[in-house]
Amino acid sequence: MYQDPKKPNILRSLSVYAVLSWAGIAAPIIFIISNLVAAFSSHPDYNFIRDSISSLAWTPLGWVQTIGFMIMGLLIEAFIIGLILSVQGGCIQIEWKFRLGASILVFFGFGVLLVGAFRTDPAGGLHTVEGTIHGIAASVVYWLFPIASLLIAPCLRKQPYWRNLFLYTIVTSVLALALLIVGVWLPSEVSWFGLYERILTLDELMWIEIMAVWLLRLSLRQVKN
């Protein structure tokens, strides 16, 4: 029986897409689990609505969240590679937007690594270089996401498989931008900062999760065909 010599290479590439998509699926899940582990090991007074995510780094199991951040950053970087390779084929006419958006996404993943590598300053403590780096990295990461996703969105609209996620990407990006703009005007000691930060984080991580699931479905469907 004749076998197409190109098929093994195709299957290998599709298996790579599947692995990279699983990296994107796992990243938010690992972050949420590590966050909950650190939260439930903390002082009983810790409040999900009031206290920031980063403050969990100073809890007894804060190192679990730190590792969660690092693993999530690495997994996001791997997923971004798969997403770029999958989407870029339909972006010839607007290639510069896609390249810029993809580059920003890469910095987004790297920024997540920095957020995990440097702890925030302890509540009521002195400002430190480590805390300053953490704060700057966190702010930059939050802002990079909506910019990158808005630049990538036109590419999604041009491809039949990804087109259904175009509107979702726009809504997610606009919501993130709106929350970030609101955050600029928030007082330094707002009683619901933890809730605000978690909504913003969940908005951005859910986009990664859904895009990763979509990439996995694409790889599995192509294997069947």
C-alpha positions in Angstrom: 0.0 0.0 0.0 1.3 3.4 -1.0 2.0 5.9 1.9 2.6 9.5 1.4 6.1 10.2 2.6 5.1 13.6 3.9 2.4 12.2 6.3 4.8 11.2 9.1 6.2 14.7 9.2 2.7 16.2 9.2 1.7 13.9 12.1 4.8 14.9 14.0 4.0 18.6 13.6 0.5 18.0 14.7 1.7 16.2 17.8 3.8 19.2 18.5 0.8 21.4 18.2 -1.1 19.2 20.7 1.8 19.4 23.2 2.0 23.1 22.9 -1.8 23.5 23.3 -1.7 21.4 26.4 0.9 23.8 27.8 -1.6 26.6 27.3 -4.4 24.6 28.9 -2.3 23.7 31.9 -0.8 27.1 32.6 -3.9 28.8 34.1 -4.9 25.7 36.0 -1.5 25.4 37.6 -1.6 29.1 38.6 -5.1 28.8 40.1 -4.1 25.6 42.1 -0.9 27.2 43.4 -2.8 30.3 44.3 -5.4 28.4 46.3 -2.8 26.3 48.1 -1.0 29.4 49.2 -4.2 31.2 50.2 -5.6 28.4 52.3 -2.2 28.0 54.1 -2.1 31.7 54.9 -3.3 33.6 58.0 -7.1 33.2 58.6 -7.4 37.0 58.0 -6.4 36.7 54.4 -9.3 38.0 52.3 -9.7 37.2 48.6 -11.6 40.4 48.0 -9.3 42.8 49.9 -5.8 41.3 49.5 -3.7 41.0 46.4 -2.6 37.8 44.7 1.1 38.8 45.0 0.8 39.1 48.8 0.4 35.4 49.0 4.2 35.1 48.4 4.7 35.9 52.1 2.4 33.1 53.4 3.8 29.8 54.8 3.4 28.1 51.4 4.0 31.2 49.3 6.8 29.4 47.6 4.2 27.2 46.0 2.6 30.2 44.3 6.1 31.4 43.2 6.7 28.1 41.5 3.2 28.3 40.0 4.1 31.6 38.5 7.3 30.4 37.1 5.8 27.2 35.6 2.9 29.2 34.2 5.3 31.7 32.5 7.2 28.8 30.8 4.0 27.1 29.7 2.6 30.3 28.3 5.8 30.8 26.3 5.4 27.3 24.9 1.8 27.8 24.0 2.5 31.1 22.3 4.8 29.4 19.9 2.1 26.9 18.9 -0.5 29.8 18.6 1.8 31.8 16.4 2.7 28.9 14.1 -1.0 28.0 13.8 -2.4 31.5 13.1 0.2 33.2 11.1 -0.7 31.4 7.8 -3.7 33.7 7.2 -2.0 37.0 8.0 -0.1 37.8 4.9 -1.9 41.0 4.2 -1.6 42.3 7.8 1.6 40.5 8.6 3.1 43.5 10.5 0.2 43.6 13.0 0.5 39.9 13.7 4.3 40.0 14.1 4.0 42.9 16.5 1.2 41.2 18.5 3.1 37.9 18.6 6.3 39.6 19.8 4.3 41.4 22.5 2.8 38.0 23.6 6.3 36.6 23.9 7.2 39.5 26.2 4.0 38.9 28.1 5.1 35.3 28.9 8.5 36.5 29.9 7.0 39.1 32.1 5.0 36.4 34.0 8.3 34.8 34.8 9.6 38.0 36.2 6.5 38.5 38.3 7.1 35.0 39.9 10.9 35.5 40.3 10.6 38.7 42.3 8.3 39.0 45.3 6.2 42.0 46.1 7.0 44.1 49.1 5.5 42.8 52.4 2.4 44.7 53.6 3.6 47.6 55.8 7.2 46.9 55.0 9.9 49.0 53.3 10.1 49.3 49.6 12.7 47.1 48.1 14.3 46.7 44.6 12.8 43.2 44.4 9.3 44.6 45.1 9.8 47.4 42.6 10.8 45.0 39.9 7.7 42.8 40.8 5.4 45.8 40.6 6.7 47.1 37.3 6.6 43.6 35.8 3.1 42.9 36.9 1.8 46.3 35.5 3.6 45.7 32.2 2.2 42.2 31.9 -1.3 43.3 32.4 -1.0 46.1 29.8 0.8 43.9 27.2 -2.0 41.4 27.0 -4.8 43.5 25.5 -2.4 45.3 23.1 -1.1 41.9 21.8 -4.6 40.3 21.5 -6.0 43.3 19.7 -3.2 43.2 17.2 -3.7 39.4 16.7 -7.5 39.6 16.4 -7.6 40.6 12.7 -5.7 37.5 11.8 -8.2 35.4 13.6 -11.1 36.9 11.6 -9.4 36.0 8.3 -9.2 32.3 9.1 -12.3 30.0 9.1 -11.2 27.9 12.0 -10.2 30.8 14.3 -13.0 33.3 13.2 -15.4 32.3 16.0 -12.9 33.5 18.5 -12.5 37.0 16.9 -15.3 38.6 18.8 -14.4 36.9 22.0 -10.8 38.2 21.7 -12.1 41.8 21.1 -14.4 41.6 24.1 -11.7 40.2 26.3 -9.2 42.8 25.2 -11.6 45.7 25.7 -12.6 44.4 29.1 -9.0 44.2 30.2 -8.3 47.7 28.9 -11.3 49.0 30.7 -10.3 47.4 34.0 -6.7 48.7 33.6 -7.9 52.2 33.0 -10.2 52.0 36.1 -7.1 50.7 38.0 -5.2 53.8 37.2 -7.7 55.8 39.2 -8.1 53.4 42.1 -6.8 54.7 45.5 -3.7 52.9 46.8 -5.6 51.3 49.7 -8.9 50.2 48.2 -10.8 47.5 50.2 -11.7 45.4 47.1 -8.3 45.5 45.3 -8.0 41.7 45.5 -11.3 41.2 43.8 -10.4 43.7 41.1 -7.0 42.0 40.5 -8.6 38.5 40.3 -11.2 39.6 37.8 -8.5 41.2 35.6 -6.2 38.1 35.9 -9.1 35.7 35.2 -10.1 37.7 32.1 -6.6 37.4 30.6 -6.0 33.8 31.6 -9.3 32.6 30.3 -8.3 33.8 26.9 -5.2 31.7 27.0 -7.2 28.7 28.2 -9.8 29.0 25.5 -7.3 29.6 22.7 -5.3 26.6 23.9 -8.4 24.4 23.8 -9.1 25.7 20.3 -5.6 24.8 19.2 -5.9 21.3 20.7 -9.2 20.8 18.8 -7.6 21.9 15.6 -4.6 19.5 16.0 -7.0 16.6 16.8 -9.3 17.3 13.9 -6.4 17.5 11.4 -5.1 14.1 12.7 -8.5 12.5 12.1 -8.6 13.9 8.5 
